[in-house]
Amino acid sequence: MPEPSIGFAADALDSGAGLGRQGAVAVELMQFRFSPYNEKVRWALDLKRVPHRRVSLLPGPHLGRMRRLTGQTATPAIGFDGAWIAGSARLLEEIERRWPAPALFPTDPQLRAQAKAIEARFDDDWGPRMRRFLLDALMRHPGYLADLFGQAKPWAMRRLYQGMLPLAGGLIRKGNGIAGPASVADGERALDEALDFVAGATAATGYLVGDRFTVADLTAAAMLATIVDPPDSPMARPRPCPPELEKTLGRVAAHPAIAWAHDIYRRHRAARADTEGEVRYG
Ligand SMILES: N[C@@H](CCC(=O)N[C@@H](CS)C(=O)NCC(=O)O)C(=O)O
């Protein structure tokens, strides 16, 4: 997302408490709640049961803090004992290196390369293109967008954020390559390409690479979650959702890749909701 020109102290909307080590938790995730890249990383941490601290930022007000911590602005970023790394693909590798079980990356070099190529296709091509039509729809409903990203924030903060969103709209559109109806239509095309790819590639074993769950499945399901809306999950959307999204959901609802993503969430995504603050596992 771009850097909106916000006419007041944006950090005031960014309510996470002080940074650093909290008891035994030395892993700290800076996230946007409704973001497939952040969902990738949350999923890996949850799957490997890595205790951590989670701070949800609001797009726009996140800029100052992210820049201070990581020297760039994109989420997700994780501080490992205060050493910050950004970028979901890099973070998944780092998480795998530190907590190898259960493995997300195949050991066979060919399968590993295949899984990473699928991850990259979603991260760098389908993901950003799909985000265009998604954001275009959400920006038309600032109250909804504020609730979507600010789920854990107080009502007054969400309404304040809602009020500033229209001011930042032009920059957000520009920064995400939303340049009129053609780019939005291309986003829908990217969704169709991704769905067709997933349906074809999973037909044999139910998984994208080999015959077990890997980083490729995690990435594809997390990326599709913005559309699929897996119920009772960290990517679940408030109801009712904007009509533009309902329309797209309706259009693709019967695609086999939608059922596949629901199934992957049901079988491989244990977390029931996003959690703010300390995340521990029984
Ligand atoms: N390639 C990056 C993309 C991350 C990304 O695009 N993050 C978006 C949220 S979906 C973001 O934080 N945008 C705000 C910004 O860049 O300032 C990754 O895999 O982590």
PDBQT file of the ligand as one rigid body, heavy atoms in Angstrom, charges set to zero:
ROOT
HETATM    1  N1  LIG A 301       6.241  -9.332  -0.884  1.00  0.00    +0.000 N 
HETATM    2  C1  LIG A 301       5.752  -8.903   0.400  1.00  0.00    +0.000 C 
HETATM    3  C2  LIG A 301       4.440  -8.172   0.189  1.00  0.00    +0.000 C 
HETATM    4  C3  LIG A 301       3.847  -7.679   1.477  1.00  0.00    +0.000 C 
HETATM    5  C4  LIG A 301       2.727  -6.690   1.234  1.00  0.00    +0.000 C 
HETATM    6  O1  LIG A 301       2.382  -6.359   0.106  1.00  0.00    +0.000 OA
HETATM    7  N2  LIG A 301       2.168  -6.205   2.346  1.00  0.00    +0.000 N 
HETATM    8  C5  LIG A 301       1.119  -5.223   2.290  1.00  0.00    +0.000 C 
HETATM    9  C6  LIG A 301      -0.140  -5.737   2.938  1.00  0.00    +0.000 C 
HETATM   10  S1  LIG A 301      -0.953  -6.927   1.938  1.00  0.00    +0.000 SA
HETATM   11  C7  LIG A 301       1.560  -4.023   3.108  1.00  0.00    +0.000 C 
HETATM   12  O2  LIG A 301       1.929  -4.139   4.250  1.00  0.00    +0.000 OA
HETATM   13  N3  LIG A 301       1.482  -2.827   2.509  1.00  0.00    +0.000 N 
HETATM   14  C8  LIG A 301       1.782  -1.594   3.169  1.00  0.00    +0.000 C 
HETATM   15  C9  LIG A 301       3.094  -0.985   2.742  1.00  0.00    +0.000 C 
HETATM   16  O3  LIG A 301       3.781  -1.553   1.870  1.00  0.00    +0.000 OA
HETATM   17  O4  LIG A 301       3.407   0.054   3.298  1.00  0.00    +0.000 OA
HETATM   18  C10 LIG A 301       5.586 -10.123   1.302  1.00  0.00    +0.000 C 
HETATM   19  O5  LIG A 301       5.561 -11.250   0.778  1.00  0.00    +0.000 OA
HETATM   20  O6  LIG A 301       5.548  -9.968   2.525  1.00  0.00    +0.000 OA
ENDROOT
TORSDOF 0
